[in-house]
Amino acid sequence: MDDRWLSVDEIAEYLGVSKDTVYTWINAKGMPAHRVGRLWKFKRDEVDEWVRSGGATQANDSEGSSS
């Protein structure tokens, strides 16, 4: 199993969202992320669990839309 740390670009592609959405989720929704210097890194299994538990949902989100 691939258990490497993923970058913002990689996790955004994996989830099918923009990088801006990933940064918003880190700051506003507690997306599991680890700061390594100036970079954010992610473990796929932690993000999967966060999504399954409803971390990426909110009643007033306009999912799929980006600026």
Phi, psi and omega in degrees: 000138180280109185245029182279164177284138180256150178274173176301315178302314183292318181289325177296315178296317180302318182273347180074036179231172179278163175298323178301320178297318178300312179298321177298315180296324177298311186283323188255339187236005176071032176302132181292114181215152182235129180275126176238099187065238179265359185257149172263137178232153187224146169258126184304318182293325177294318179292319178302315180295320179298316178295314180300326182277002176094012182298332184268001183254150175200143186304322185261013175292144170250074185299144178089345178261142178222155181273000000 
